[in-house]
């Protein structure tokens, strides 16, 4: 697995790039923000609040970064995502890297899941499906839309590249998992969205990339936190452990290059 130790942005031209990250307050998003800041980037952390909405005890408190700012952003709202991009450009003059990280698992917090933990598709409330799709799929769509629009308006870098968009998907976009149908559907949408938009903008020299994490040891797993469940999840991985946020954050920093996708899941999807 990738780590952030000793990482440098792998494009020599991208000295002090400007990075906008959604869902950057806690968990994986916060780890990605800190990794880019450590690599020398200007970082814009976009989220609903500047502080975690839940107890994210699995991640350290963010370190103060002199070249970072917070912007309020609801990724389900088109105007809010557009304003996050506008605020970034207003502050730093351009946008170089967009990381569409914000995501939820509404199904694991639903009443049907909490009652029995099975939550087969016919037991899922309609609003749970809608919420997973709104944040995980529509949120990525809007991030791609407004980042790409900005890249086309601003001058390209000397190499001709206009910008990078990294969509955080999940291994559940590649393989299915029981009791999480709406979550799997939303991440499957991100997989195909990334492929299609990468084709749309290949001639524009906009790199659109996907990272597929497996289970990550963050607060998102709190609904499944029972010891037996945690042991079972760890056992699904050939490496014998879940990924840490830093593992995926390191890959995000590394991927400021040609468009492709990478799976960071401890071997989960090789089975």
Buried (B, 14 or more C-beta within 10 A) or exposed (E): BBEBEEBEBEBEEBEEBBBBBBBBBBBBBBBBBBBBBBBEBBBBBBBBEEEBEEEBEBBEEBEEBEEBBBBEBBBBBBEBBBBBBBBBBEEBEBBBBBBBBBBBBBBBBBEBBEEEEEBEEEBBBEEBBBBBBBBBBBBBBBBBBBBBEBBEEBEBBEEEBBBBBBBBBBBBBBBEEEBBBBBBBBBBBBBEBBBEBBEEBEEBBBBBBBBBBBBBBBBBBBBBEEEEEBEEBBEBBEEEBBBBBBBBBBBBBBBBBEBEBBBBBBBBBEE
